[in-house]
Amino acid sequence: MTINKSLASSSLAEVIDRILDKGVVIDAFVRISLVGIELIAIELRAVVASVETYLRYAEAVGLTTDMAAAAA
């Protein structure tokens, strides 16, 4: 596997376009406990993508319902 390195810099618009096209998932779980007693638990799941990208992948994993089937 070769890694291609580009010497040209990317603009912010190109970076945002790539993130929206491919999508990014941030999944975090933080737990703060003291002497075995859980004080705070935070679970975060964020998806950053364009609507088109989200719907394409959501349909593939069954997160969307077919509007024709729902109407029937």
Rosetta blueprint (number, residue, H / E / L):
1 M L
2 T L
3 I L
4 N L
5 K L
6 S L
7 L L
8 A L
9 S L
10 S L
11 S L
12 L H
13 A H
14 E H
15 V H
16 I H
17 D H
18 R H
19 I H
20 L H
21 D H
22 K H
23 G L
24 V E
25 V E
26 I E
27 D E
28 A E
29 F E
30 V E
31 R E
32 I E
33 S E
34 L E
35 V L
36 G L
37 I E
38 E E
39 L E
40 I E
41 A E
42 I E
43 E E
44 L E
45 R E
46 A E
47 V E
48 V E
49 A L
50 S L
51 V H
52 E H
53 T H
54 Y H
55 L H
56 R H
57 Y H
58 A H
59 E H
60 A H
61 V L
62 G L
63 L L
64 T L
65 T L
66 D L
67 M H
68 A H
69 A H
70 A H
71 A H
72 A L
